[in-house]
Amino acid sequence: VRLVESGGGLVQPGGSLKLSCTASGFTFSNSDMRWYRQAPGKEREWVALIGAAGAVSNYADSVKGRFTISRDNAKNIVYLQMDSLKPEDTAVYYCYLQTRRLWGQGTQVTVSS
């Protein structure tokens, strides 16, 4: 059972990034998926949730209207499209499978000019 994030990097304020999380070893299409993030010196915080079929999603207030979570159940991938990025979005971003309490290794996002 594994989650592997990718797509992080350095971006200027106002820019965009799209993160991917590739899943393996479990029935992805039956599983709700979540994104979290952890900024330096801060607690890990929940960012977004998507239901197993992709019809339901929810967001933290801090990212609502700027981030979009989506999934491709044929490819076992969950995405996080991040637009209008701010310096306070700088963090390591993790995908999470709650039913197995499984985290990916994380991908660094840095928003800076």
PyRosetta script that sets phi, psi and omega in degrees:
from pyrosetta import init, pose_from_sequence

init()
pose = pose_from_sequence("VRLVESGGGLVQPGGSLKLSCTASGFTFSNSDMRWYRQAPGKEREWVALIGAAGAVSNYADSVKGRFTISRDNAKNIVYLQMDSLKPEDTAVYYCYLQTRRLWGQGTQVTVSS")
pose.set_psi(1, 126.3)
pose.set_omega(1, -172.4)
pose.set_phi(2, -152.0)
pose.set_psi(2, 146.1)
pose.set_omega(2, 171.9)
pose.set_phi(3, -127.6)
pose.set_psi(3, 129.6)
pose.set_omega(3, -178.7)
pose.set_phi(4, -128.9)
pose.set_psi(4, 115.2)
pose.set_omega(4, 178.9)
pose.set_phi(5, -88.8)
pose.set_psi(5, 153.2)
pose.set_omega(5, 174.8)
pose.set_phi(6, -155.3)
pose.set_psi(6, 167.2)
pose.set_omega(6, 174.4)
pose.set_phi(7, 104.2)
pose.set_psi(7, -3.5)
pose.set_omega(7, 178.2)
pose.set_phi(8, -71.2)
pose.set_psi(8, 172.6)
pose.set_omega(8, 178.6)
pose.set_phi(9, 164.8)
pose.set_psi(9, -166.2)
pose.set_omega(9, 179.6)
pose.set_phi(10, -101.3)
pose.set_psi(10, 129.8)
pose.set_omega(10, -179.1)
pose.set_phi(11, -141.3)
pose.set_psi(11, 149.6)
pose.set_omega(11, 178.4)
pose.set_phi(12, -77.7)
pose.set_psi(12, 154.2)
pose.set_omega(12, 174.8)
pose.set_phi(13, -53.2)
pose.set_psi(13, 138.1)
pose.set_omega(13, -176.8)
pose.set_phi(14, 89.1)
pose.set_psi(14, -9.9)
pose.set_omega(14, -179.2)
pose.set_phi(15, -82.6)
pose.set_psi(15, -173.9)
pose.set_omega(15, -176.7)
pose.set_phi(16, -133.0)
pose.set_psi(16, 152.6)
pose.set_omega(16, 171.6)
pose.set_phi(17, -144.9)
pose.set_psi(17, 151.9)
pose.set_omega(17, 174.1)
pose.set_phi(18, -123.8)
pose.set_psi(18, 116.9)
pose.set_omega(18, 177.7)
pose.set_phi(19, -90.8)
pose.set_psi(19, 149.5)
pose.set_omega(19, 175.4)
pose.set_phi(20, -125.9)
pose.set_psi(20, 148.5)
pose.set_omega(20, 173.6)
pose.set_phi(21, -133.3)
pose.set_psi(21, 113.9)
pose.set_omega(21, -179.2)
pose.set_phi(22, -96.8)
pose.set_psi(22, 126.8)
pose.set_omega(22, -175.8)
pose.set_phi(23, -107.3)
pose.set_psi(23, 149.9)
pose.set_omega(23, 175.7)
pose.set_phi(24, -153.0)
pose.set_psi(24, 154.9)
pose.set_omega(24, 173.4)
pose.set_phi(25, 90.0)
pose.set_psi(25, 3.2)
pose.set_omega(25, 176.6)
pose.set_phi(26, -151.0)
pose.set_psi(26, 171.2)
pose.set_omega(26, -177.8)
pose.set_phi(27, -81.9)
pose.set_psi(27, 89.8)
pose.set_omega(27, -173.7)
pose.set_phi(28, -58.2)
pose.set_psi(28, -41.2)
pose.set_omega(28, -173.6)
pose.set_phi(29, -68.9)
pose.set_psi(29, -10.8)
pose.set_omega(29, 176.8)
pose.set_phi(30, -101.1)
pose.set_psi(30, 4.5)
pose.set_omega(30, -167.7)
pose.set_phi(31, -117.7)
pose.set_psi(31, 127.2)
pose.set_omega(31, 166.5)
pose.set_phi(32, -64.2)
pose.set_psi(32, 147.2)
pose.set_omega(32, 179.3)
pose.set_phi(33, -129.3)
pose.set_psi(33, 149.9)
pose.set_omega(33, -177.4)
pose.set_phi(34, -131.2)
pose.set_psi(34, 151.3)
pose.set_omega(34, 166.9)
pose.set_phi(35, -112.5)
pose.set_psi(35, 138.7)
pose.set_omega(35, 173.0)
pose.set_phi(36, -126.8)
pose.set_psi(36, 168.9)
pose.set_omega(36, 173.1)
pose.set_phi(37, -146.3)
pose.set_psi(37, 155.8)
pose.set_omega(37, 177.3)
pose.set_phi(38, -138.3)
pose.set_psi(38, 115.5)
pose.set_omega(38, 177.4)
pose.set_phi(39, -87.1)
pose.set_psi(39, 157.5)
pose.set_omega(39, -179.7)
pose.set_phi(40, -56.0)
pose.set_psi(40, 129.6)
pose.set_omega(40, 176.9)
pose.set_phi(41, 75.2)
pose.set_psi(41, 7.3)
pose.set_omega(41, -178.1)
pose.set_phi(42, -122.0)
pose.set_psi(42, 163.0)
pose.set_omega(42, 175.9)
pose.set_phi(43, -70.1)
pose.set_psi(43, 152.8)
pose.set_omega(43, 172.9)
pose.set_phi(44, -67.1)
pose.set_psi(44, 134.4)
pose.set_omega(44, -177.6)
pose.set_phi(45, -126.4)
pose.set_psi(45, 146.4)
pose.set_omega(45, 177.6)
pose.set_phi(46, -71.1)
pose.set_psi(46, 140.5)
pose.set_omega(46, -178.1)
pose.set_phi(47, -114.1)
pose.set_psi(47, -50.3)
pose.set_omega(47, -174.1)
pose.set_phi(48, -158.2)
pose.set_psi(48, 157.6)
pose.set_omega(48, -179.9)
pose.set_phi(49, -136.0)
pose.set_psi(49, 142.9)
pose.set_omega(49, 171.8)
pose.set_phi(50, -133.8)
pose.set_psi(50, 136.9)
pose.set_omega(50, 178.4)
pose.set_phi(51, -70.4)
pose.set_psi(51, 167.2)
pose.set_omega(51, -173.1)
pose.set_phi(52, -58.9)
pose.set_psi(52, -38.2)
pose.set_omega(52, -178.5)
pose.set_phi(53, -88.6)
pose.set_psi(53, -7.0)
pose.set_omega(53, 179.7)
pose.set_phi(54, 85.6)
pose.set_psi(54, 2.9)
pose.set_omega(54, -176.0)
pose.set_phi(55, -84.6)
pose.set_psi(55, -19.9)
pose.set_omega(55, -176.4)
pose.set_phi(56, -119.8)
pose.set_psi(56, 135.2)
pose.set_omega(56, 175.3)
pose.set_phi(57, -145.0)
pose.set_psi(57, 158.4)
pose.set_omega(57, 179.5)
pose.set_phi(58, -150.7)
pose.set_psi(58, 152.7)
pose.set_omega(58, -172.9)
pose.set_phi(59, -136.2)
pose.set_psi(59, 150.3)
pose.set_omega(59, 168.7)
pose.set_phi(60, -66.1)
pose.set_psi(60, 148.3)
pose.set_omega(60, -178.4)
pose.set_phi(61, -57.9)
pose.set_psi(61, -32.7)
pose.set_omega(61, -175.8)
pose.set_phi(62, -66.8)
pose.set_psi(62, -19.1)
pose.set_omega(62, -177.1)
pose.set_phi(63, -120.6)
pose.set_psi(63, -6.3)
pose.set_omega(63, -176.7)
pose.set_phi(64, -58.1)
pose.set_psi(64, 132.2)
pose.set_omega(64, -179.1)
pose.set_phi(65, 88.3)
pose.set_psi(65, -11.4)
pose.set_omega(65, 179.7)
pose.set_phi(66, -116.2)
pose.set_psi(66, -33.3)
pose.set_omega(66, -178.2)
pose.set_phi(67, -108.0)
pose.set_psi(67, 147.8)
pose.set_omega(67, 177.0)
pose.set_phi(68, -133.6)
pose.set_psi(68, 124.0)
pose.set_omega(68, 176.5)
pose.set_phi(69, -97.1)
pose.set_psi(69, 140.6)
pose.set_omega(69, 178.4)
pose.set_phi(70, -150.3)
pose.set_psi(70, 173.3)
pose.set_omega(70, -179.1)
pose.set_phi(71, -151.3)
pose.set_psi(71, 155.6)
pose.set_omega(71, 173.8)
pose.set_phi(72, -125.1)
pose.set_psi(72, 100.7)
pose.set_omega(72, -175.5)
pose.set_phi(73, -71.7)
pose.set_psi(73, -18.8)
pose.set_omega(73, 175.9)
pose.set_phi(74, -73.2)
pose.set_psi(74, -27.5)
pose.set_omega(74, -177.8)
pose.set_phi(75, -106.8)
pose.set_psi(75, -3.1)
pose.set_omega(75, -178.0)
pose.set_phi(76, 59.7)
pose.set_psi(76, 45.0)
pose.set_omega(76, -178.4)
pose.set_phi(77, -128.9)
pose.set_psi(77, 137.0)
pose.set_omega(77, 168.9)
pose.set_phi(78, -113.9)
pose.set_psi(78, 138.8)
pose.set_omega(78, -175.2)
pose.set_phi(79, -115.1)
pose.set_psi(79, 157.5)
pose.set_omega(79, 168.9)
pose.set_phi(80, -135.2)
pose.set_psi(80, 105.0)
pose.set_omega(80, 175.5)
pose.set_phi(81, -85.2)
pose.set_psi(81, 122.3)
pose.set_omega(81, -176.5)
pose.set_phi(82, -117.2)
pose.set_psi(82, 116.0)
pose.set_omega(82, 179.4)
pose.set_phi(83, -116.7)
pose.set_psi(83, 164.3)
pose.set_omega(83, 179.3)
pose.set_phi(84, 49.1)
pose.set_psi(84, 48.5)
pose.set_omega(84, -175.3)
pose.set_phi(85, -66.4)
pose.set_psi(85, 146.2)
pose.set_omega(85, -179.3)
pose.set_phi(86, -121.1)
pose.set_psi(86, 157.5)
pose.set_omega(86, 177.4)
pose.set_phi(87, -55.6)
pose.set_psi(87, -32.9)
pose.set_omega(87, -180.0)
pose.set_phi(88, -72.4)
pose.set_psi(88, -4.9)
pose.set_omega(88, 172.3)
pose.set_phi(89, -83.5)
pose.set_psi(89, -6.4)
pose.set_omega(89, 178.2)
pose.set_phi(90, -60.1)
pose.set_psi(90, 124.4)
pose.set_omega(90, -176.0)
pose.set_phi(91, -177.5)
pose.set_psi(91, 170.0)
pose.set_omega(91, 165.2)
pose.set_phi(92, -90.0)
pose.set_psi(92, 128.2)
pose.set_omega(92, -177.4)
pose.set_phi(93, -103.2)
pose.set_psi(93, 133.0)
pose.set_omega(93, -176.2)
pose.set_phi(94, -125.1)
pose.set_psi(94, 142.7)
pose.set_omega(94, 165.3)
pose.set_phi(95, -97.4)
pose.set_psi(95, 156.3)
pose.set_omega(95, -169.1)
pose.set_phi(96, -144.9)
pose.set_psi(96, 133.0)
pose.set_omega(96, 174.7)
pose.set_phi(97, -108.5)
pose.set_psi(97, 103.8)
pose.set_omega(97, -171.2)
pose.set_phi(98, -66.0)
pose.set_psi(98, -36.3)
pose.set_omega(98, -175.7)
pose.set_phi(99, -65.0)
pose.set_psi(99, -24.0)
pose.set_omega(99, 177.8)
pose.set_phi(100, -111.2)
pose.set_psi(100, -0.5)
pose.set_omega(100, -174.4)
pose.set_phi(101, 51.9)
pose.set_psi(101, 47.3)
pose.set_omega(101, -174.1)
pose.set_phi(102, -109.4)
pose.set_psi(102, 128.3)
pose.set_omega(102, 175.9)
pose.set_phi(103, -108.8)
pose.set_psi(103, 150.3)
pose.set_omega(103, 166.0)
pose.set_phi(104, -80.2)
pose.set_psi(104, -177.2)
pose.set_omega(104, -177.9)
pose.set_phi(105, -83.3)
pose.set_psi(105, -14.5)
pose.set_omega(105, 178.4)
pose.set_phi(106, 92.5)
pose.set_psi(106, 156.2)
pose.set_omega(106, 174.9)
pose.set_phi(107, -137.2)
pose.set_psi(107, 134.3)
pose.set_omega(107, -174.4)
pose.set_phi(108, -80.9)
pose.set_psi(108, 130.8)
pose.set_omega(108, 171.8)
pose.set_phi(109, -118.8)
pose.set_psi(109, 124.1)
pose.set_omega(109, 178.6)
pose.set_phi(110, -123.4)
pose.set_psi(110, 123.6)
pose.set_omega(110, 179.5)
pose.set_phi(111, -111.7)
pose.set_psi(111, 110.4)
pose.set_omega(111, -174.6)
pose.set_phi(112, -159.6)
pose.set_psi(112, 148.2)
pose.set_omega(112, 175.0)
pose.set_phi(113, -93.5)
pose.dump_pdb("model.pdb")
